[in-house]
Amino acid sequence: MPVYGFLFVLWSVLLIGWVQYDTKRYLSSVVDEILRQRMHYLSHIDRAHLPEVIAQTGALDLRVLQGLFDEQGRKIAGNIERIPEGVSIDGIVHSLPGGAQQAGVKEPVRARGLARAIGNGEVLILARATSVVDQVKSIIYRSLFWGLTLTIIPGLIGGLWLARGPLR
């Protein structure tokens, strides 16, 4: 009986772990695709109109953080306060280890982002907060905890109750 219980718990943890991993991978790929599409769009805008377009697209989708910075790292346009720490200017989406500092927000937000040089030493940065991915992860972990708790406790009580008969 204890071996069966252990195998059941192990299988449940592995199953929920896989669901969490696959869900996180999928949601991250959706975020990455949104960022790549927005970067493609913005990188084809005439430079003279780019600050205005950044302001307009930023007003339409508040979840995407965007910023245009000059060669010294000073902000020209957008809602990102400063160039995120550790960002690679390679046009590839990465997790931003230090997060992104959104204008008007005290703490940096955990985010995925990409940066691309657009000429004249200027850098265009796009980021999106990973709060939805983090919330889904939290929901899955809570579900695992309560699911196992509500399965193991009655299982142990039932096992003890059933074992009482043969022991007498």
Backbone as CSV, one residue per row, in Angstrom:
resi,resn,N_x,N_y,N_z,CA_x,CA_y,CA_z,C_x,C_y,C_z
1,MET,0.819,-1.197,0.000,0.000,0.000,0.000,0.863,1.260,0.000
2,PRO,1.930,1.360,0.834,2.743,2.571,0.821,3.445,2.779,-0.521
3,VAL,3.822,1.697,-1.201,4.497,1.821,-2.500,3.526,2.396,-3.519
4,TYR,2.283,1.920,-3.501,1.281,2.442,-4.425,1.060,3.936,-4.170
5,GLY,0.953,4.311,-2.928,0.752,5.728,-2.582,1.912,6.587,-3.051
6,PHE,3.131,6.075,-2.832,4.314,6.825,-3.272,4.324,6.981,-4.792
7,LEU,4.027,5.903,-5.517,4.006,5.966,-6.983,2.905,6.907,-7.478
8,PHE,1.756,6.913,-6.791,0.677,7.815,-7.164,1.100,9.269,-6.994
9,VAL,1.718,9.586,-5.871,2.187,10.958,-5.617,3.252,11.337,-6.634
10,LEU,4.192,10.441,-6.887,5.259,10.723,-7.852,4.683,10.994,-9.243
11,TRP,3.759,10.143,-9.687,3.143,10.324,-10.996,2.378,11.654,-11.057
12,SER,1.654,11.986,-10.003,0.897,13.239,-9.969,1.822,14.439,-10.067
13,VAL,2.927,14.417,-9.329,3.888,15.524,-9.370,4.499,15.640,-10.763
14,LEU,4.865,14.526,-11.366,5.430,14.555,-12.717,4.421,15.078,-13.741
15,LEU,3.190,14.652,-13.621,2.151,15.093,-14.552,1.906,16.598,-14.435
16,ILE,1.722,17.081,-13.238,1.482,18.512,-13.038,2.722,19.313,-13.426
17,GLY,3.906,18.774,-13.140,5.144,19.448,-13.555,5.214,19.603,-15.056
18,TRP,4.823,18.556,-15.783,4.829,18.634,-17.250,3.800,19.658,-17.740
19,VAL,2.617,19.656,-17.137,1.582,20.624,-17.528,2.098,22.041,-17.301
20,GLN,2.752,22.275,-16.162,3.287,23.606,-15.865,4.361,23.998,-16.871
21,TYR,5.273,23.098,-17.166,6.361,23.378,-18.108,5.811,23.690,-19.500
22,ASP,4.889,22.864,-19.968,4.347,23.045,-21.311,3.517,24.322,-21.408
23,THR,2.766,24.632,-20.371,1.974,25.867,-20.354,2.879,27.085,-20.364
24,LYS,3.924,27.071,-19.551,4.860,28.187,-19.509,5.554,28.363,-20.862
25,ARG,5.945,27.260,-21.471,6.609,27.320,-22.774,5.673,27.915,-23.818
26,TYR,4.416,27.500,-23.807,3.450,28.012,-24.779,3.194,29.508,-24.571
27,LEU,2.916,29.907,-23.342,2.636,31.317,-23.070,3.845,32.196,-23.388
28,SER,5.040,31.709,-23.103,6.254,32.464,-23.439,6.396,32.607,-24.952
29,SER,6.047,31.562,-25.696,6.152,31.659,-27.158,5.143,32.662,-27.715
30,VAL,3.971,32.770,-27.096,2.984,33.769,-27.528,3.526,35.171,-27.273
31,VAL,4.087,35.396,-26.092,4.685,36.694,-25.759,5.806,37.015,-26.738
32,ASP,6.661,36.048,-27.012,7.786,36.263,-27.932,7.297,36.648,-29.324
33,GLU,6.250,35.991,-29.789,5.728,36.291,-31.129,5.129,37.699,-31.183
34,ILE,4.433,38.101,-30.139,3.888,39.466,-30.076,5.023,40.476,-30.161
35,LEU,6.091,40.242,-29.402,7.226,41.167,-29.415,7.913,41.204,-30.777
36,ARG,8.098,40.044,-31.400,8.745,40.008,-32.728,7.907,40.736,-33.772
37,GLN,6.594,40.548,-33.737,5.733,41.222,-34.700,5.751,42.734,-34.495
38,ARG,5.707,43.159,-33.240,5.743,44.608,-32.959,7.077,45.197,-33.386
39,MET,8.179,44.472,-33.149,9.497,44.956,-33.558,9.573,45.062,-35.076
40,HIS,9.042,44.072,-35.772,9.032,44.103,-37.235,8.277,45.337,-37.733
41,TYR,7.131,45.591,-37.131,6.324,46.751,-37.525,7.071,48.059,-37.258
42,LEU,7.565,48.221,-36.046,8.215,49.486,-35.673,9.523,49.714,-36.422
43,SER,10.226,48.648,-36.743,11.509,48.826,-37.430,11.329,49.245,-38.890
44,HIS,10.109,49.161,-39.399,9.843,49.591,-40.767,9.175,50.973,-40.838
45,ILE,9.041,51.625,-39.713,8.476,52.978,-39.680,9.586,53.979,-39.983
46,ASP,9.244,55.018,-40.736,10.202,56.082,-41.017,10.697,56.681,-39.696
47,ARG,12.016,56.852,-39.563,12.620,57.317,-38.305,12.004,58.625,-37.819
48,ALA,11.644,59.520,-38.716,11.076,60.814,-38.314,9.733,60.648,-37.597
49,HIS,9.006,59.586,-37.910,7.684,59.359,-37.305,7.719,58.341,-36.164
50,LEU,8.861,57.726,-35.941,8.949,56.631,-34.978,8.535,57.025,-33.556
51,PRO,9.007,58.154,-32.984,8.566,58.496,-31.628,7.049,58.640,-31.502
52,GLU,6.428,59.221,-32.512,4.976,59.397,-32.497,4.263,58.046,-32.575
53,VAL,4.748,57.151,-33.432,4.145,55.823,-33.576,4.339,55.012,-32.298
54,ILE,5.495,55.139,-31.656,5.728,54.446,-30.386,4.723,54.907,-29.339
55,ALA,4.475,56.204,-29.285,3.495,56.734,-28.330,2.094,56.205,-28.628
56,GLN,1.733,56.160,-29.904,0.394,55.694,-30.282,0.221,54.201,-30.016
57,THR,1.199,53.391,-30.412,1.070,51.942,-30.190,1.150,51.616,-28.699
58,GLY,1.911,52.398,-27.943,1.985,52.189,-26.501,0.660,52.475,-25.822
59,ALA,-0.083,53.449,-26.349,-1.397,53.769,-25.783,-2.424,52.691,-26.108
60,LEU,-2.232,51.990,-27.217,-3.178,50.940,-27.619,-2.988,49.647,-26.835
61,ASP,-1.750,49.321,-26.506,-1.460,48.079,-25.786,-0.523,48.392,-24.635
62,LEU,-1.089,48.555,-23.452,-0.304,48.950,-22.281,0.566,47.821,-21.749
63,ARG,0.349,46.594,-22.212,1.138,45.472,-21.720,2.522,45.402,-22.359
64,VAL,2.660,46.007,-23.554,3.959,46.010,-24.220,4.686,47.300,-23.843
65,LEU,5.864,47.133,-23.257,6.702,48.275,-22.910,7.630,48.519,-24.084
66,GLN,7.811,49.774,-24.445,8.662,50.084,-25.586,9.424,51.364,-25.325
67,GLY,10.628,51.403,-25.869,11.444,52.590,-25.693,12.441,52.759,-26.821
68,LEU,12.665,53.996,-27.178,13.672,54.359,-28.165,14.728,55.149,-27.419
69,PHE,15.988,54.728,-27.552,17.090,55.338,-26.814,18.183,55.765,-27.782
70,ASP,18.861,56.884,-27.440,19.966,57.341,-28.289,21.234,56.564,-27.952
71,GLU,22.337,56.912,-28.627,23.582,56.162,-28.459,24.165,56.263,-27.050
72,GLN,23.787,57.290,-26.283,24.244,57.407,-24.891,23.272,56.735,-23.904
73,GLY,22.216,56.148,-24.412,21.259,55.468,-23.546,20.170,56.375,-22.997
74,ARG,20.060,57.586,-23.516,19.000,58.511,-23.066,17.706,58.191,-23.797
75,LYS,16.604,58.267,-23.053,15.302,57.944,-23.630,14.867,59.035,-24.604
76,ILE,14.428,58.614,-25.776,13.875,59.533,-26.770,12.355,59.439,-26.746
77,ALA,11.840,58.220,-26.671,10.384,58.011,-26.672,10.073,56.685,-25.997
78,GLY,8.803,56.530,-25.587,8.345,55.257,-25.046,8.061,55.287,-23.562
79,ASN,7.630,54.152,-23.062,7.264,54.038,-21.655,8.249,53.206,-20.833
80,ILE,9.417,52.925,-21.410,10.490,52.294,-20.643,11.406,53.413,-20.176
81,GLU,11.652,53.453,-18.887,12.421,54.542,-18.284,13.885,54.532,-18.708
82,ARG,14.472,53.325,-18.741,15.891,53.205,-19.105,16.131,51.847,-19.758
83,ILE,17.286,51.734,-20.409,17.623,50.470,-21.057,17.736,49.393,-19.972
84,PRO,16.999,48.282,-20.134,17.044,47.223,-19.114,18.451,46.647,-18.949
85,GLU,18.773,46.354,-17.727,20.071,45.770,-17.391,20.214,44.398,-18.056
86,GLY,21.350,44.183,-18.704,21.651,42.889,-19.296,20.954,42.599,-20.612
87,VAL,20.323,43.607,-21.224,19.635,43.366,-22.490,20.658,43.190,-23.615
88,SER,20.411,42.239,-24.497,21.268,42.005,-25.654,20.648,42.701,-26.851
89,ILE,21.451,43.473,-27.549,20.945,44.207,-28.712,21.166,43.335,-29.950
90,ASP,20.382,42.256,-30.020,20.554,41.289,-31.103,19.250,40.963,-31.832
91,GLY,18.151,41.598,-31.436,16.877,41.352,-32.101,16.229,40.033,-31.734
92,ILE,16.741,39.359,-30.712,16.202,38.071,-30.267,15.552,38.267,-28.896
93,VAL,14.421,37.630,-28.695,13.703,37.752,-27.423,14.443,36.973,-26.347
94,HIS,14.683,37.647,-25.223,15.346,37.045,-24.070,14.559,37.399,-22.811
95,SER,14.772,36.626,-21.780,14.273,36.996,-20.470,15.170,38.120,-19.962
96,LEU,14.577,39.172,-19.433,15.354,40.295,-18.917,15.621,40.057,-17.439
97,PRO,16.868,39.730,-17.074,17.163,39.350,-15.690,16.832,40.432,-14.666
98,GLY,17.028,41.687,-15.025,16.723,42.781,-14.094,15.347,43.368,-14.291
99,GLY,14.577,42.807,-15.209,13.252,43.326,-15.504,13.326,44.589,-16.344
100,ALA,12.180,45.218,-16.528,12.094,46.464,-17.295,11.484,47.533,-16.404
101,GLN,12.098,48.710,-16.412,11.620,49.815,-15.582,10.616,50.640,-16.377
102,GLN,9.346,50.450,-16.072,8.292,51.193,-16.756,8.189,52.591,-16.161
103,ALA,7.987,53.583,-17.018,7.855,54.964,-16.560,6.682,55.069,-15.587
104,GLY,6.906,55.722,-14.462,5.866,55.933,-13.471,5.642,54.775,-12.522
105,VAL,6.403,53.712,-12.662,6.272,52.544,-11.782,7.551,52.429,-10.963
106,LYS,7.408,52.222,-9.662,8.572,52.227,-8.766,9.524,51.056,-9.000
107,GLU,8.989,49.853,-9.067,9.812,48.653,-9.194,9.834,48.153,-10.639
108,PRO,10.969,47.612,-11.091,10.996,47.006,-12.427,10.068,45.793,-12.476
109,VAL,9.469,45.558,-13.632,8.593,44.398,-13.797,9.370,43.278,-14.465
110,ARG,9.103,42.033,-14.003,9.717,40.873,-14.665,9.197,40.844,-16.085
111,ALA,10.120,40.660,-17.036,9.698,40.760,-18.428,10.592,39.953,-19.348
112,ARG,10.069,39.727,-20.538,10.837,39.206,-21.667,10.935,40.369,-22.640
113,GLY,12.040,40.454,-23.344,12.171,41.586,-24.248,13.214,41.357,-25.318
114,LEU,13.248,42.293,-26.246,14.248,42.272,-27.290,14.654,43.696,-27.614
115,ALA,15.871,43.834,-28.111,16.415,45.144,-28.470,17.060,45.032,-29.837
116,ARG,16.964,46.126,-30.574,17.505,46.134,-31.934,18.057,47.524,-32.233
117,ALA,19.257,47.562,-32.814,19.837,48.824,-33.258,19.107,49.230,-34.529
118,ILE,18.680,50.510,-34.596,17.912,50.938,-35.767,18.637,52.002,-36.585
119,GLY,19.876,52.249,-36.279,20.631,53.237,-37.051,20.978,54.444,-36.198
120,ASN,22.039,55.144,-36.601,22.516,56.318,-35.867,22.817,56.006,-34.407
121,GLY,23.068,54.762,-34.096,23.377,54.370,-32.725,22.158,54.245,-31.832
122,GLU,20.981,54.468,-32.372,19.768,54.372,-31.564,19.350,52.915,-31.393
123,VAL,18.684,52.681,-30.269,18.256,51.324,-29.927,16.759,51.344,-29.628
124,LEU,16.054,50.417,-30.245,14.632,50.238,-29.985,14.482,49.003,-29.105
125,ILE,13.788,49.162,-27.984,13.607,48.070,-27.024,12.122,47.827,-26.821
126,LEU,11.734,46.564,-26.875,10.368,46.155,-26.587,10.411,45.099,-25.493
127,ALA,9.463,45.157,-24.587,9.400,44.174,-23.504,7.937,43.921,-23.159
128,ARG,7.686,42.789,-22.585,6.335,42.468,-22.118,6.455,41.759,-20.781
129,ALA,5.674,42.202,-19.829,5.706,41.627,-18.483,5.306,40.161,-18.529
130,THR,5.929,39.368,-17.691,5.633,37.933,-17.627,4.656,37.615,-16.504
131,SER,3.905,38.607,-16.042,3.011,38.401,-14.909,1.948,37.344,-15.189
132,VAL,1.435,37.253,-16.415,0.423,36.239,-16.732,1.029,34.846,-16.619
133,VAL,2.233,34.671,-17.150,2.919,33.375,-17.061,3.150,33.020,-15.595
134,ASP,3.586,33.996,-14.799,3.826,33.765,-13.377,2.533,33.397,-12.645
135,GLN,1.420,34.050,-13.004,0.146,33.752,-12.354,-0.331,32.345,-12.699
136,VAL,-0.185,31.946,-13.960,-0.586,30.591,-14.359,0.264,29.563,-13.619
137,LYS,1.561,29.828,-13.510,2.455,28.928,-12.770,1.992,28.793,-11.322
138,SER,1.628,29.905,-10.707,1.159,29.893,-9.322,-0.138,29.091,-9.190
139,ILE,-1.046,29.251,-10.141,-2.308,28.509,-10.122,-2.045,27.007,-10.223
140,ILE,-1.138,26.628,-11.107,-0.832,25.208,-11.284,-0.206,24.636,-10.015
141,TYR,0.710,25.359,-9.382,1.329,24.877,-8.149,0.302,24.757,-7.024
142,ARG,-0.609,25.733,-6.919,-1.656,25.638,-5.888,-2.557,24.435,-6.157
143,SER,-2.871,24.216,-7.439,-3.709,23.065,-7.797,-3.015,21.758,-7.431
144,LEU,-1.707,21.686,-7.693,-0.941,20.494,-7.326,-0.993,20.282,-5.819
145,PHE,-0.754,21.333,-5.056,-0.751,21.221,-3.594,-2.108,20.732,-3.082
146,TRP,-3.193,21.416,-3.495,-4.512,21.038,-2.990,-4.958,19.690,-3.531
147,GLY,-4.624,19.406,-4.790,-5.000,18.108,-5.355,-4.346,16.957,-4.614
148,LEU,-3.039,17.091,-4.350,-2.346,16.034,-3.612,-2.823,15.958,-2.165
149,THR,-3.010,17.122,-1.544,-3.469,17.132,-0.153,-4.831,16.467,-0.028
150,LEU,-5.744,16.825,-0.926,-7.097,16.276,-0.853,-7.172,14.821,-1.333
151,THR,-6.093,14.320,-1.898,-6.038,12.912,-2.301,-5.308,12.078,-1.254
152,ILE,-4.194,12.591,-0.763,-3.357,11.822,0.161,-4.009,11.665,1.530
153,ILE,-4.546,12.731,2.083,-5.126,12.655,3.436,-6.286,11.661,3.488
154,PRO,-7.292,11.764,2.604,-8.352,10.738,2.648,-7.815,9.332,2.338
155,GLY,-6.794,9.251,1.450,-6.204,7.947,1.146,-5.553,7.323,2.372
156,LEU,-4.827,8.123,3.140,-4.202,7.607,4.369,-5.250,7.201,5.399
157,ILE,-6.253,8.038,5.569,-7.318,7.723,6.532,-8.050,6.444,6.107
158,GLY,-8.378,6.354,4.814,-9.060,5.154,4.301,-8.182,3.921,4.434
159,GLY,-6.882,4.055,4.161,-5.961,2.926,4.286,-5.871,2.437,5.724
160,LEU,-5.784,3.360,6.673,-5.749,2.980,8.086,-7.059,2.321,8.510
161,TRP,-8.163,2.850,8.046,-9.469,2.297,8.402,-9.629,0.879,7.848
162,LEU,-9.196,0.684,6.585,-9.298,-0.650,5.995,-8.314,-1.629,6.628
163,ALA,-7.158,-1.153,7.089,-6.161,-2.039,7.696,-6.569,-2.469,9.096
164,ARG,-7.495,-1.761,9.722,-7.917,-2.114,11.076,-8.559,-3.492,11.127
165,GLY,-9.360,-3.815,10.111,-10.069,-5.107,10.103,-9.122,-6.290,10.118
166,PRO,-8.195,-6.398,9.172,-7.288,-7.548,9.167,-6.375,-7.591,10.389
167,LEU,-6.034,-6.449,10.957,-5.157,-6.434,12.106,-5.839,-6.995,13.350
168,ARG,-7.190,-6.921,13.402,-7.917,-7.457,14.555,-7.871,-8.943,14.483
